Amino acid sequence: MSDEAVECALRALRHRDRTAREVAEHLGARGFSENDRLHALEALRRTGLVDDERFARLRAVALVDRGAGNALIRARLAEAGVERELVDAALAAVEEEATRARRIVVSRGASARTARYLHGRGFSDDVVGAVIADDHEGELG
């Protein structure tokens, strides 16, 4: 039965990369036993088809490209089942949060509306306050 579990997991991976937890949940929802799920995951990890580190790194980059702050990236990776250490490593590998926020402020302008936008996109209070203040100082200077 574990060959069927591997085939089922491969079909799920055909459309997008998934974490080990997502694959296990997918297989569980389709009635595969825990033993079959474990064997399938081991086979997929061995071949590199399931790699939580790669998933975290690529997902973090995709979220950065969509204007996400670190809190949003952390939340999305945690929802997918990525371990904290891998989340931290993925965030360390992307552009600094303040730099990303500054770019948004430059394009949208420093305003309360932009600050709310940044908060909604998962940027920290400290970063939002700093980049909004920096932009206002630049206007005065």
Beta strands, then each sheet from edge to edge (+ up, - down):
end
